[in-house]
Structures are given as structure tokens and as C-alpha cells.
Amino acid sequence: MKRFSSLLITVMMIVVLLSCKDDDSLSPEEKAAKSIQGTWTVGGGGHVIVDDANHTADYSNFSITFDQTTDGQLLYTVKNGGYAFHNINVDTWSFGDSQYKSIVRGQDQVNMLFSTADEKLTLNFSIADNAGRLKGMFGDFEIVLIKKN
């Protein structure tokens, strides 16, 4: 019986070890993509700052979901993106640098610096004032989002 118990414990440990995916086997690009994958919202402690002015109330229902298709295409989906994501609902994205610290949006090629920590995603980017658009539609954006579980 003692031998059977030892064998059973050994088998269970092997199964547990094999079922755990080792993040060390992921490339730096895969780790970066995994760090932003999921749905992020302003609610729960996030904020939207444009040119040093707080616009969080304008983005109270904002959310963004980063995902990857089965063929490897990187997509994001936006809800209530306001001026920061003017009329973008679904778009592609790619990494903008070899350190995987920026994202380039597919439709408008806006380069967004990003960082993740403690279930927070921070996006920093600028939208240029082209053709005299109204104030608030352009500027320097800092968006801090909370991961939705």
C-alpha cells in the first residue's frame, strides 16, 4: 500500500508539472502580446488624461479588448472609444518597436506606448491636429485601464 501511495503521488506530481505552461518558453514578443491580451476598462480606478486635463468622465463606458486570431493576426476591439479611438470599432495592431513597448494601430498608424503592471494597462500616444479639427479631438493622451476579469 505504501508503494502504491508513493507511485500515485509521483504520477500526480508529473501530471501537474506537465499541465503547467512554462512562460519561459515564450518569446519576448509572445510575452508582450500575452501581457495585454484581454479586456481593459476605465472603471475601477483607471483614467483618461488629455493634455493634462482629466477626461475620464467622457470615457466612463470605454473598453478595449486585445486578442489574437487563430492565424496569428493581432486585433483589438473598442467600445465607446471617443476621440482617442475616433470611429474605430475593430482594428489590427502590431508592435512598433523591437522591445515590444509600443503598439501601432492599423487604421491610422498611431503609435501607442504601453506598459502593464498590477492588472493595469497604460497607453500613451498623441493625435496630431490635422486640418483644424476641434479641440479635444487631438492632443497627448494618457489612458490607464484596469483588467476586466
N, C-alpha and C positions, 0 to 999 in steps of 0.2 A: 504494500500500500504506500509506503514511504517513497519507493521508487516511482510509482505512478504519479504521486503528487509532485515530485520534482520534475518529472517529464512534462506534466500538464502545465506547470508554472513556466518552464522553459519554452514550450510551444506558445503559450500566451504572450510571453515577452517578445518572441520573434514576430508574431503577428502584429503586435503593437508597433514595434520598430519598423516593420515593412509598410505599415499603413500610414506612417507619418511621412509627409513630403518634406524633403530637406531643402530649405530655401537657399542653402549654399550652392546648390546645383543650378540655380537660376543665373542667367547673365545679368549684368548691370541694367540693361535695357528692360529685361523682364521684371526685375525687382522694382524699377521705377514705375513701369506700367501697372504692376500689381498694387503699388502704394496708393495710386489714385483711383483704382478701379472701384466702382460702387456709386452710390447716390449721396450727394452732398447738398445741404440746405443752409440757409442763413439762420433758421430757427435754432434756439438752444445756445446762443452765445456768439453767433457769427456777426459780421458787419460788412457794410459796403461804404467805402470812403472814396469820394471823387474830388480830386484837387483839394484835399484836406478838409472837405465838408462831409458830414455824415449823411448818407442817403439810404441807410438801412431800411427805413420805413417804406421807401419806394420799391424795395426788393423783398418784402416780407414773405411772399409766396414763391420766391426764386428757388429753383433746384437745378442741379446739373448731374447727369449720370455719365460716367466714363465706362466704356465697355469695349470688348474686342469680339469680332465675329469669328466664326469657326475657321474662316480662311485667313485670319490674322489681321483684317482691316480694323483700325482703331477708330471708334466712333464716340461721339458724345451727343447727348440729348438734353435740351434746355427747356425748362418751363418758366415762364414769366421772367425772361432774361433782360427785359428793359433795354435801356440804351447800351448797356455793356455787351449785350448779345443781340443787337438790333435785328429782329426778324429771323434769327437762326433758331430752328427747332431741332434739326438733326444735321450733324456735320461730321466730317472726318477730322482727324488731328494726327500730328506726327511730332516727334521730338525735334526741338530746334537746335540742340547742341549735343556734343559728344559726351557731356557729363550728365545728360538726362535731367536737366534742371529747368528746361523751358519746353513749352508746347506751342506749336504753330497751328492755328485754326485753318481748316481747309478752305472755307469760302472766302475769307477776307485776308488771310495771311497775317493776322495779328499774332504777334509773338508774346506769349504769357509766361513769365517766370512763375515757377510754382515750388512750394515746399509742403511737406506733410510732417506732422508731429502730433502725438496725443489725440488722434481722431479728428484733427483739424487740417484743412487744406487751405493754403494761402495762395491766391493768384494776384500777380502784379502785372499790369500792362497799361499801355497808352493807346488811345484812339485819337488820331490827328483830326484837326479842324479842317476838313476839306470842303470847299465850295460854300463856306459861310453857314454851316449847319447851326442850329440853335444851341445856345449854351446848355450844358448838361448832357449833350449827345457826344461830347468828346472830352478828353482830359486824361489825367492819370488816375487809374483805378487800383484800389486795393480791396480785394474781396476775401474775407475769411469765412469759410464754410465748415459746418460740422457734419461728420459722417452719420448718415441715417442707417440705423440697424434694422 
